[in-house]
Amino acid sequence: MKPRFYRKVLDNGMTILFEKRSTPVISIAFAVRSGGMHETSSEKGISHFIEHMLYKGTPTRNAKQIAEEIEKNGGDLNGFTGEAITAYHCKIPSKHLDIALEVLGDLVKNPLFDEKEIEKQRYVIFEEIKMHQDNPIHHVFEEIHSSLYKKPFGISLIGTSETLGSLTREKIIKRFQQVYQPNNIILCVVGNANFNEIINFVKKNFGKTKGKIPKFKILKKNESRTEKRSGIDQANLILAYHVPTSKEKRNYAAFVLNVLMAGGISSRLFQEIREKRNLAYAIKGESNISRDFAYNLVYVGAKKENVETIKKIILNEFKKISKELDEKELSQVKEQIIGNHQISTEDSQNQMANLLLYEINTNAKELYEFEKNIRAVKLNDVKQIARQAIKKYSFFALVPSEI
């Protein structure tokens, strides 16, 4: 049965996305079309900082009341900051949709940005930065990003101790007022609700002021680096490569290649590295495909002495795919991807996130063409991206230092 999906851009520029479901649970998000990629080097982390602050109070609700209104009605409240989006969302019984809209709408319209809370959250984010640095897996994922892109985009969206320390209340409020305006906001609802009631809520509670999102050129690069660290026993490595963005149909071929390489136990690299050679425990692939940037990666956790061997295996597997991949194997991986996608859409919160990301990157309606677009992937496109990966890639390894 085809989902009942509605998309409408209101006169004030706000985009409303709604997928109608009959289940008694609903997922809601207010998202702004701005994130880490819209920041200069000196203000890195400001989008993430604003995300933290929006939960810390409005003129009518303190932080505790914000959480209680959602949680005491059976819901859960959360948020996330990405390179191209910042979102505030909750999942709650559908009978409490009005409460969720009121609370989330209040967050994105009326944050207090209390000076004392700003300093508290600055300390919290300092600790978050340290946690990322101390966690080897977090660290290699952030470092591979900086190995693929020049500054400012190559800097982690969480920011640095220096940039976080320079973000004053005035700078935070200025960015908020610049970006958090109706024409930059998406409201996404998945569940049992009335589309017209959602639209009426927005018309009643949001004005027509316009905002502008800063834009900076994203410059690609490729580099290979190894970092040594004491106090760790395992090496963590990532090989990554640029792929077509969501503006190009070949981005679906890049997604297929990622799953072929490291998408589960049956993937080529899992079988080759772990099952056949016992060289690693953790092997996984990831696609980060957006409108303005896109890359695939392969992560492996292994012994230090196996790093170079594993790197050679990864590159050799790309070579094999570029020459040996046939229609039978391609068809099998397409079925895997389509099946995984169908399972993920079962959860309203997953679907809400999917719709937001598709709206940011192309158009939310394209999400419902996912199966068709995967089936349309051509063998030669997958092979070509594999060939390009061998020629141009970035590599980062964090390895134990000598004792």
Contacts in CASP RR format, 6 or more apart in sequence:
PFRMAT RR
TARGET T0000
AUTHOR 0000-0000-0000
METHOD contacts of the structure
MODEL  1
MKPRFYRKVLDNGMTILFEKRSTPVISIAFAVRSGGMHETSSEKGISHFI
EHMLYKGTPTRNAKQIAEEIEKNGGDLNGFTGEAITAYHCKIPSKHLDIA
LEVLGDLVKNPLFDEKEIEKQRYVIFEEIKMHQDNPIHHVFEEIHSSLYK
KPFGISLIGTSETLGSLTREKIIKRFQQVYQPNNIILCVVGNANFNEIIN
FVKKNFGKTKGKIPKFKILKKNESRTEKRSGIDQANLILAYHVPTSKEKR
NYAAFVLNVLMAGGISSRLFQEIREKRNLAYAIKGESNISRDFAYNLVYV
GAKKENVETIKKIILNEFKKISKELDEKELSQVKEQIIGNHQISTEDSQN
QMANLLLYEINTNAKELYEFEKNIRAVKLNDVKQIARQAIKKYSFFALVP
SEI
2 368 0 8 1.000
3 19 0 8 1.000
3 20 0 8 1.000
3 21 0 8 1.000
3 368 0 8 1.000
4 19 0 8 1.000
4 20 0 8 1.000
5 17 0 8 1.000
5 18 0 8 1.000
5 19 0 8 1.000
5 20 0 8 1.000
5 364 0 8 1.000
5 365 0 8 1.000
5 368 0 8 1.000
6 16 0 8 1.000
6 17 0 8 1.000
6 18 0 8 1.000
6 19 0 8 1.000
6 20 0 8 1.000
6 195 0 8 1.000
7 15 0 8 1.000
7 16 0 8 1.000
7 17 0 8 1.000
7 18 0 8 1.000
7 363 0 8 1.000
7 364 0 8 1.000
7 365 0 8 1.000
8 15 0 8 1.000
8 16 0 8 1.000
8 195 0 8 1.000
8 199 0 8 1.000
9 15 0 8 1.000
9 16 0 8 1.000
10 16 0 8 1.000
10 182 0 8 1.000
10 199 0 8 1.000
10 202 0 8 1.000
10 203 0 8 1.000
11 208 0 8 1.000
12 182 0 8 1.000
12 183 0 8 1.000
12 202 0 8 1.000
12 206 0 8 1.000
12 207 0 8 1.000
12 208 0 8 1.000
12 209 0 8 1.000
13 182 0 8 1.000
13 183 0 8 1.000
14 182 0 8 1.000
14 183 0 8 1.000
14 185 0 8 1.000
14 186 0 8 1.000
14 187 0 8 1.000
14 202 0 8 1.000
14 206 0 8 1.000
15 185 0 8 1.000
15 186 0 8 1.000
15 187 0 8 1.000
15 359 0 8 1.000
16 186 0 8 1.000
16 187 0 8 1.000
16 188 0 8 1.000
16 189 0 8 1.000
16 195 0 8 1.000
16 198 0 8 1.000
16 199 0 8 1.000
16 202 0 8 1.000
17 186 0 8 1.000
17 187 0 8 1.000
17 188 0 8 1.000
17 189 0 8 1.000
17 355 0 8 1.000
17 356 0 8 1.000
17 359 0 8 1.000
17 364 0 8 1.000
18 188 0 8 1.000
18 189 0 8 1.000
18 190 0 8 1.000
18 193 0 8 1.000
18 195 0 8 1.000
18 198 0 8 1.000
19 189 0 8 1.000
19 190 0 8 1.000
19 191 0 8 1.000
19 351 0 8 1.000
19 355 0 8 1.000
20 191 0 8 1.000
20 192 0 8 1.000
20 193 0 8 1.000
20 195 0 8 1.000
21 190 0 8 1.000
21 191 0 8 1.000
21 192 0 8 1.000
21 348 0 8 1.000
22 192 0 8 1.000
23 94 0 8 1.000
23 191 0 8 1.000
23 192 0 8 1.000
23 348 0 8 1.000
24 93 0 8 1.000
24 94 0 8 1.000
24 95 0 8 1.000
24 192 0 8 1.000
25 91 0 8 1.000
25 92 0 8 1.000
25 93 0 8 1.000
25 94 0 8 1.000
25 191 0 8 1.000
25 348 0 8 1.000
26 91 0 8 1.000
26 92 0 8 1.000
26 93 0 8 1.000
26 94 0 8 1.000
26 97 0 8 1.000
26 100 0 8 1.000
26 189 0 8 1.000
26 190 0 8 1.000
26 191 0 8 1.000
26 192 0 8 1.000
26 193 0 8 1.000
26 348 0 8 1.000
27 89 0 8 1.000
27 90 0 8 1.000
27 91 0 8 1.000
27 189 0 8 1.000
27 190 0 8 1.000
27 191 0 8 1.000
27 348 0 8 1.000
27 349 0 8 1.000
27 351 0 8 1.000
27 352 0 8 1.000
28 89 0 8 1.000
28 90 0 8 1.000
28 91 0 8 1.000
28 92 0 8 1.000
28 97 0 8 1.000
28 100 0 8 1.000
28 101 0 8 1.000
28 104 0 8 1.000
28 187 0 8 1.000
28 188 0 8 1.000
28 189 0 8 1.000
28 352 0 8 1.000
29 87 0 8 1.000
29 88 0 8 1.000
29 89 0 8 1.000
29 90 0 8 1.000
29 104 0 8 1.000
29 186 0 8 1.000
29 187 0 8 1.000
29 188 0 8 1.000
29 352 0 8 1.000
29 353 0 8 1.000
29 356 0 8 1.000
30 87 0 8 1.000
30 88 0 8 1.000
30 89 0 8 1.000
30 104 0 8 1.000
30 105 0 8 1.000
30 107 0 8 1.000
30 108 0 8 1.000
30 185 0 8 1.000
30 186 0 8 1.000
30 187 0 8 1.000
31 85 0 8 1.000
31 86 0 8 1.000
31 87 0 8 1.000
31 88 0 8 1.000
31 89 0 8 1.000
31 185 0 8 1.000
31 186 0 8 1.000
31 187 0 8 1.000
31 188 0 8 1.000
31 356 0 8 1.000
31 360 0 8 1.000
32 85 0 8 1.000
32 86 0 8 1.000
32 87 0 8 1.000
32 108 0 8 1.000
32 179 0 8 1.000
32 180 0 8 1.000
32 184 0 8 1.000
32 185 0 8 1.000
32 186 0 8 1.000
33 84 0 8 1.000
33 85 0 8 1.000
33 184 0 8 1.000
33 185 0 8 1.000
33 186 0 8 1.000
33 213 0 8 1.000
33 360 0 8 1.000
34 47 0 8 1.000
34 84 0 8 1.000
34 85 0 8 1.000
34 86 0 8 1.000
34 179 0 8 1.000
34 184 0 8 1.000
34 213 0 8 1.000
35 47 0 8 1.000
35 48 0 8 1.000
35 81 0 8 1.000
35 82 0 8 1.000
35 83 0 8 1.000
35 84 0 8 1.000
35 85 0 8 1.000
35 86 0 8 1.000
35 157 0 8 1.000
36 44 0 8 1.000
36 45 0 8 1.000
36 47 0 8 1.000
36 48 0 8 1.000
36 81 0 8 1.000
36 82 0 8 1.000
36 83 0 8 1.000
36 84 0 8 1.000
36 153 0 8 1.000
36 157 0 8 1.000
37 83 0 8 1.000
37 84 0 8 1.000
37 153 0 8 1.000
37 157 0 8 1.000
37 216 0 8 1.000
37 218 0 8 1.000
37 292 0 8 1.000
37 293 0 8 1.000
38 47 0 8 1.000
38 84 0 8 1.000
38 179 0 8 1.000
38 213 0 8 1.000
38 214 0 8 1.000
38 215 0 8 1.000
38 216 0 8 1.000
39 45 0 8 1.000
39 46 0 8 1.000
39 47 0 8 1.000
39 152 0 8 1.000
39 157 0 8 1.000
39 214 0 8 1.000
39 216 0 8 1.000
40 152 0 8 1.000
40 214 0 8 1.000
40 216 0 8 1.000
41 151 0 8 1.000
41 152 0 8 1.000
41 155 0 8 1.000
41 163 0 8 1.000
42 163 0 8 1.000
42 166 0 8 1.000
43 163 0 8 1.000
43 166 0 8 1.000
43 167 0 8 1.000
43 171 0 8 1.000
43 175 0 8 1.000
44 152 0 8 1.000
44 155 0 8 1.000
44 156 0 8 1.000
44 157 0 8 1.000
44 159 0 8 1.000
44 160 0 8 1.000
44 163 0 8 1.000
45 125 0 8 1.000
45 157 0 8 1.000
45 158 0 8 1.000
45 159 0 8 1.000
45 163 0 8 1.000
45 164 0 8 1.000
45 167 0 8 1.000
46 163 0 8 1.000
46 167 0 8 1.000
46 171 0 8 1.000
46 172 0 8 1.000
46 175 0 8 1.000
47 81 0 8 1.000
47 82 0 8 1.000
47 86 0 8 1.000
47 157 0 8 1.000
47 175 0 8 1.000
48 81 0 8 1.000
48 86 0 8 1.000
48 125 0 8 1.000
48 157 0 8 1.000
48 158 0 8 1.000
48 159 0 8 1.000
49 121 0 8 1.000
49 122 0 8 1.000
49 125 0 8 1.000
49 164 0 8 1.000
49 167 0 8 1.000
49 172 0 8 1.000
50 86 0 8 1.000
50 111 0 8 1.000
50 172 0 8 1.000
50 175 0 8 1.000
50 176 0 8 1.000
50 180 0 8 1.000
51 79 0 8 1.000
51 80 0 8 1.000
51 81 0 8 1.000
51 86 0 8 1.000
51 88 0 8 1.000
52 121 0 8 1.000
52 124 0 8 1.000
52 125 0 8 1.000
53 111 0 8 1.000
53 113 0 8 1.000
53 117 0 8 1.000
53 118 0 8 1.000
53 121 0 8 1.000
53 172 0 8 1.000
54 88 0 8 1.000
54 107 0 8 1.000
54 108 0 8 1.000
54 111 0 8 1.000
55 63 0 8 1.000
55 66 0 8 1.000
55 67 0 8 1.000
55 77 0 8 1.000
55 88 0 8 1.000
55 107 0 8 1.000
56 63 0 8 1.000
56 111 0 8 1.000
56 112 0 8 1.000
56 114 0 8 1.000
56 117 0 8 1.000
56 121 0 8 1.000
57 63 0 8 1.000
57 66 0 8 1.000
57 111 0 8 1.000
57 112 0 8 1.000
57 114 0 8 1.000
57 117 0 8 1.000
58 66 0 8 1.000
58 106 0 8 1.000
58 107 0 8 1.000
58 109 0 8 1.000
58 110 0 8 1.000
58 111 0 8 1.000
58 112 0 8 1.000
59 110 0 8 1.000
59 112 0 8 1.000
60 106 0 8 1.000
60 110 0 8 1.000
61 69 0 8 1.000
61 103 0 8 1.000
61 106 0 8 1.000
63 117 0 8 1.000
66 77 0 8 1.000
66 103 0 8 1.000
66 106 0 8 1.000
66 107 0 8 1.000
67 77 0 8 1.000
69 99 0 8 1.000
69 102 0 8 1.000
69 103 0 8 1.000
70 76 0 8 1.000
70 77 0 8 1.000
70 90 0 8 1.000
70 92 0 8 1.000
70 99 0 8 1.000
70 100 0 8 1.000
70 103 0 8 1.000
71 77 0 8 1.000
73 92 0 8 1.000
73 93 0 8 1.000
73 96 0 8 1.000
73 99 0 8 1.000
74 92 0 8 1.000
74 93 0 8 1.000
74 96 0 8 1.000
75 90 0 8 1.000
75 91 0 8 1.000
75 92 0 8 1.000
75 93 0 8 1.000
75 96 0 8 1.000
75 100 0 8 1.000
76 90 0 8 1.000
76 91 0 8 1.000
76 92 0 8 1.000
77 89 0 8 1.000
77 90 0 8 1.000
77 103 0 8 1.000
78 89 0 8 1.000
78 90 0 8 1.000
79 87 0 8 1.000
79 88 0 8 1.000
79 89 0 8 1.000
80 86 0 8 1.000
80 87 0 8 1.000
81 157 0 8 1.000
82 157 0 8 1.000
83 153 0 8 1.000
83 157 0 8 1.000
83 290 0 8 1.000
83 293 0 8 1.000
84 290 0 8 1.000
84 291 0 8 1.000
84 292 0 8 1.000
84 360 0 8 1.000
84 361 0 8 1.000
85 356 0 8 1.000
85 357 0 8 1.000
85 360 0 8 1.000
87 353 0 8 1.000
87 356 0 8 1.000
88 104 0 8 1.000
88 107 0 8 1.000
88 108 0 8 1.000
89 104 0 8 1.000
89 349 0 8 1.000
89 352 0 8 1.000
89 353 0 8 1.000
90 100 0 8 1.000
90 103 0 8 1.000
90 104 0 8 1.000
91 348 0 8 1.000
91 349 0 8 1.000
92 99 0 8 1.000
92 100 0 8 1.000
94 191 0 8 1.000
94 192 0 8 1.000
94 193 0 8 1.000
97 189 0 8 1.000
97 193 0 8 1.000
98 201 0 8 1.000
101 198 0 8 1.000
101 201 0 8 1.000
105 205 0 8 1.000
108 180 0 8 1.000
108 185 0 8 1.000
109 180 0 8 1.000
109 205 0 8 1.000
109 206 0 8 1.000
111 176 0 8 1.000
113 169 0 8 1.000
113 172 0 8 1.000
113 173 0 8 1.000
113 176 0 8 1.000
115 169 0 8 1.000
118 169 0 8 1.000
118 172 0 8 1.000
122 164 0 8 1.000
122 165 0 8 1.000
122 167 0 8 1.000
125 158 0 8 1.000
125 164 0 8 1.000
126 161 0 8 1.000
126 164 0 8 1.000
128 158 0 8 1.000
129 158 0 8 1.000
129 159 0 8 1.000
129 160 0 8 1.000
129 161 0 8 1.000
129 164 0 8 1.000
131 138 0 8 1.000
132 138 0 8 1.000
132 139 0 8 1.000
132 142 0 8 1.000
132 156 0 8 1.000
132 158 0 8 1.000
133 139 0 8 1.000
136 229 0 8 1.000
136 232 0 8 1.000
136 234 0 8 1.000
136 236 0 8 1.000
136 398 0 8 1.000
137 236 0 8 1.000
137 299 0 8 1.000
139 236 0 8 1.000
139 398 0 8 1.000
140 236 0 8 1.000
140 237 0 8 1.000
140 238 0 8 1.000
140 299 0 8 1.000
140 396 0 8 1.000
140 397 0 8 1.000
140 398 0 8 1.000
141 238 0 8 1.000
141 299 0 8 1.000
142 156 0 8 1.000
143 225 0 8 1.000
143 227 0 8 1.000
143 238 0 8 1.000
143 396 0 8 1.000
143 398 0 8 1.000
144 238 0 8 1.000
144 240 0 8 1.000
144 297 0 8 1.000
144 394 0 8 1.000
144 396 0 8 1.000
145 154 0 8 1.000
145 156 0 8 1.000
146 154 0 8 1.000
146 155 0 8 1.000
146 156 0 8 1.000
147 221 0 8 1.000
147 222 0 8 1.000
147 223 0 8 1.000
147 224 0 8 1.000
147 225 0 8 1.000
147 240 0 8 1.000
147 394 0 8 1.000
147 395 0 8 1.000
147 396 0 8 1.000
148 154 0 8 1.000
148 220 0 8 1.000
148 221 0 8 1.000
148 222 0 8 1.000
148 240 0 8 1.000
148 242 0 8 1.000
148 295 0 8 1.000
148 394 0 8 1.000
149 218 0 8 1.000
149 219 0 8 1.000
149 220 0 8 1.000
149 221 0 8 1.000
149 293 0 8 1.000
150 219 0 8 1.000
150 220 0 8 1.000
150 221 0 8 1.000
152 216 0 8 1.000
153 216 0 8 1.000
153 218 0 8 1.000
153 219 0 8 1.000
153 293 0 8 1.000
155 163 0 8 1.000
178 211 0 8 1.000
178 212 0 8 1.000
178 213 0 8 1.000
178 214 0 8 1.000
179 211 0 8 1.000
179 212 0 8 1.000
179 213 0 8 1.000
181 209 0 8 1.000
181 210 0 8 1.000
181 211 0 8 1.000
182 202 0 8 1.000
182 206 0 8 1.000
182 207 0 8 1.000
182 208 0 8 1.000
182 209 0 8 1.000
182 210 0 8 1.000
183 210 0 8 1.000
183 211 0 8 1.000
184 211 0 8 1.000
184 213 0 8 1.000
185 206 0 8 1.000
186 356 0 8 1.000
186 359 0 8 1.000
186 360 0 8 1.000
187 198 0 8 1.000
187 202 0 8 1.000
188 352 0 8 1.000
188 355 0 8 1.000
188 356 0 8 1.000
188 359 0 8 1.000
188 364 0 8 1.000
189 198 0 8 1.000
189 352 0 8 1.000
190 348 0 8 1.000
190 349 0 8 1.000
190 351 0 8 1.000
190 352 0 8 1.000
190 355 0 8 1.000
191 348 0 8 1.000
218 292 0 8 1.000
218 293 0 8 1.000
220 242 0 8 1.000
220 293 0 8 1.000
221 394 0 8 1.000
222 241 0 8 1.000
222 242 0 8 1.000
222 392 0 8 1.000
222 393 0 8 1.000
222 394 0 8 1.000
223 394 0 8 1.000
224 394 0 8 1.000
224 395 0 8 1.000
224 396 0 8 1.000
225 395 0 8 1.000
225 396 0 8 1.000
225 397 0 8 1.000
226 307 0 8 1.000
226 396 0 8 1.000
226 397 0 8 1.000
226 398 0 8 1.000
226 399 0 8 1.000
227 396 0 8 1.000
227 397 0 8 1.000
227 398 0 8 1.000
227 399 0 8 1.000
228 398 0 8 1.000
228 399 0 8 1.000
228 400 0 8 1.000
228 401 0 8 1.000
228 402 0 8 1.000
229 398 0 8 1.000
229 399 0 8 1.000
229 400 0 8 1.000
229 401 0 8 1.000
230 400 0 8 1.000
230 401 0 8 1.000
230 403 0 8 1.000
231 400 0 8 1.000
231 401 0 8 1.000
232 398 0 8 1.000
232 400 0 8 1.000
233 400 0 8 1.000
234 301 0 8 1.000
234 302 0 8 1.000
234 303 0 8 1.000
234 304 0 8 1.000
234 400 0 8 1.000
235 301 0 8 1.000
235 302 0 8 1.000
235 303 0 8 1.000
235 304 0 8 1.000
235 306 0 8 1.000
235 307 0 8 1.000
235 397 0 8 1.000
235 398 0 8 1.000
235 399 0 8 1.000
235 400 0 8 1.000
236 299 0 8 1.000
236 300 0 8 1.000
236 301 0 8 1.000
236 397 0 8 1.000
236 398 0 8 1.000
237 299 0 8 1.000
237 300 0 8 1.000
237 301 0 8 1.000
237 302 0 8 1.000
237 307 0 8 1.000
237 310 0 8 1.000
237 311 0 8 1.000
237 395 0 8 1.000
237 396 0 8 1.000
237 397 0 8 1.000
237 398 0 8 1.000
238 297 0 8 1.000
238 298 0 8 1.000
238 299 0 8 1.000
238 300 0 8 1.000
238 395 0 8 1.000
238 396 0 8 1.000
238 397 0 8 1.000
239 297 0 8 1.000
239 298 0 8 1.000
239 311 0 8 1.000
239 314 0 8 1.000
239 315 0 8 1.000
239 393 0 8 1.000
239 394 0 8 1.000
239 395 0 8 1.000
240 295 0 8 1.000
240 296 0 8 1.000
240 297 0 8 1.000
240 298 0 8 1.000
240 393 0 8 1.000
240 394 0 8 1.000
240 395 0 8 1.000
241 295 0 8 1.000
241 296 0 8 1.000
241 297 0 8 1.000
241 388 0 8 1.000
241 389 0 8 1.000
241 392 0 8 1.000
241 393 0 8 1.000
241 394 0 8 1.000
242 294 0 8 1.000
242 295 0 8 1.000
242 388 0 8 1.000
242 392 0 8 1.000
243 250 0 8 1.000
243 251 0 8 1.000
243 254 0 8 1.000
243 257 0 8 1.000
243 287 0 8 1.000
243 289 0 8 1.000
243 294 0 8 1.000
243 295 0 8 1.000
243 296 0 8 1.000
243 385 0 8 1.000
244 250 0 8 1.000
244 251 0 8 1.000
244 253 0 8 1.000
244 254 0 8 1.000
244 289 0 8 1.000
244 294 0 8 1.000
244 385 0 8 1.000
245 251 0 8 1.000
245 289 0 8 1.000
245 290 0 8 1.000
245 291 0 8 1.000
245 292 0 8 1.000
245 293 0 8 1.000
245 294 0 8 1.000
246 289 0 8 1.000
246 290 0 8 1.000
246 291 0 8 1.000
246 294 0 8 1.000
246 361 0 8 1.000
246 362 0 8 1.000
247 291 0 8 1.000
247 362 0 8 1.000
249 373 0 8 1.000
249 376 0 8 1.000
250 381 0 8 1.000
250 385 0 8 1.000
251 289 0 8 1.000
251 294 0 8 1.000
252 373 0 8 1.000
252 374 0 8 1.000
252 376 0 8 1.000
252 377 0 8 1.000
253 377 0 8 1.000
253 378 0 8 1.000
253 381 0 8 1.000
253 382 0 8 1.000
253 384 0 8 1.000
253 385 0 8 1.000
254 287 0 8 1.000
254 289 0 8 1.000
254 294 0 8 1.000
254 296 0 8 1.000
254 385 0 8 1.000
255 287 0 8 1.000
255 289 0 8 1.000
255 337 0 8 1.000
255 374 0 8 1.000
256 330 0 8 1.000
256 333 0 8 1.000
256 334 0 8 1.000
256 337 0 8 1.000
256 374 0 8 1.000
256 377 0 8 1.000
256 382 0 8 1.000
257 296 0 8 1.000
257 321 0 8 1.000
257 382 0 8 1.000
257 385 0 8 1.000
257 386 0 8 1.000
257 389 0 8 1.000
258 285 0 8 1.000
258 286 0 8 1.000
258 287 0 8 1.000
258 296 0 8 1.000
259 267 0 8 1.000
259 333 0 8 1.000
259 336 0 8 1.000
259 337 0 8 1.000
260 267 0 8 1.000
260 268 0 8 1.000
260 321 0 8 1.000
260 325 0 8 1.000
260 329 0 8 1.000
260 333 0 8 1.000
260 382 0 8 1.000
261 267 0 8 1.000
261 268 0 8 1.000
261 269 0 8 1.000
261 285 0 8 1.000
261 296 0 8 1.000
261 298 0 8 1.000
261 314 0 8 1.000
261 317 0 8 1.000
261 318 0 8 1.000
261 321 0 8 1.000
262 268 0 8 1.000
262 269 0 8 1.000
262 270 0 8 1.000
262 283 0 8 1.000
262 284 0 8 1.000
262 285 0 8 1.000
262 298 0 8 1.000
262 299 0 8 1.000
263 270 0 8 1.000
263 284 0 8 1.000
263 285 0 8 1.000
264 270 0 8 1.000
264 284 0 8 1.000
265 271 0 8 1.000
266 336 0 8 1.000
267 283 0 8 1.000
268 317 0 8 1.000
268 320 0 8 1.000
268 321 0 8 1.000
269 283 0 8 1.000
269 298 0 8 1.000
269 300 0 8 1.000
269 313 0 8 1.000
269 314 0 8 1.000
269 317 0 8 1.000
270 283 0 8 1.000
272 313 0 8 1.000
272 317 0 8 1.000
273 279 0 8 1.000
273 280 0 8 1.000
273 283 0 8 1.000
273 300 0 8 1.000
273 302 0 8 1.000
273 310 0 8 1.000
273 313 0 8 1.000
274 280 0 8 1.000
274 281 0 8 1.000
274 283 0 8 1.000
277 313 0 8 1.000
279 302 0 8 1.000
279 303 0 8 1.000
279 306 0 8 1.000
279 309 0 8 1.000
279 310 0 8 1.000
279 313 0 8 1.000
280 300 0 8 1.000
280 301 0 8 1.000
280 302 0 8 1.000
280 306 0 8 1.000
280 310 0 8 1.000
281 301 0 8 1.000
281 302 0 8 1.000
282 299 0 8 1.000
282 300 0 8 1.000
282 301 0 8 1.000
283 298 0 8 1.000
283 299 0 8 1.000
283 300 0 8 1.000
283 301 0 8 1.000
284 298 0 8 1.000
284 299 0 8 1.000
285 296 0 8 1.000
285 297 0 8 1.000
285 298 0 8 1.000
285 299 0 8 1.000
286 296 0 8 1.000
286 297 0 8 1.000
286 299 0 8 1.000
287 294 0 8 1.000
287 295 0 8 1.000
287 296 0 8 1.000
288 294 0 8 1.000
288 295 0 8 1.000
288 296 0 8 1.000
288 297 0 8 1.000
289 295 0 8 1.000
289 361 0 8 1.000
290 360 0 8 1.000
290 361 0 8 1.000
291 360 0 8 1.000
291 361 0 8 1.000
291 362 0 8 1.000
296 389 0 8 1.000
298 314 0 8 1.000
300 310 0 8 1.000
300 314 0 8 1.000
302 310 0 8 1.000
304 399 0 8 1.000
304 400 0 8 1.000
307 397 0 8 1.000
307 399 0 8 1.000
311 395 0 8 1.000
315 390 0 8 1.000
315 393 0 8 1.000
318 386 0 8 1.000
318 387 0 8 1.000
318 389 0 8 1.000
318 390 0 8 1.000
319 386 0 8 1.000
319 390 0 8 1.000
321 382 0 8 1.000
321 383 0 8 1.000
321 386 0 8 1.000
322 383 0 8 1.000
322 384 0 8 1.000
322 386 0 8 1.000
322 387 0 8 1.000
322 390 0 8 1.000
323 383 0 8 1.000
325 379 0 8 1.000
325 382 0 8 1.000
325 383 0 8 1.000
325 386 0 8 1.000
326 379 0 8 1.000
327 379 0 8 1.000
330 377 0 8 1.000
330 379 0 8 1.000
330 382 0 8 1.000
334 374 0 8 1.000
334 375 0 8 1.000
334 377 0 8 1.000
337 374 0 8 1.000
338 370 0 8 1.000
338 371 0 8 1.000
338 374 0 8 1.000
338 375 0 8 1.000
341 370 0 8 1.000
341 371 0 8 1.000
341 374 0 8 1.000
344 350 0 8 1.000
344 351 0 8 1.000
344 354 0 8 1.000
345 351 0 8 1.000
345 354 0 8 1.000
354 367 0 8 1.000
355 364 0 8 1.000
355 367 0 8 1.000
356 364 0 8 1.000
358 364 0 8 1.000
358 365 0 8 1.000
358 366 0 8 1.000
358 367 0 8 1.000
366 373 0 8 1.000
END
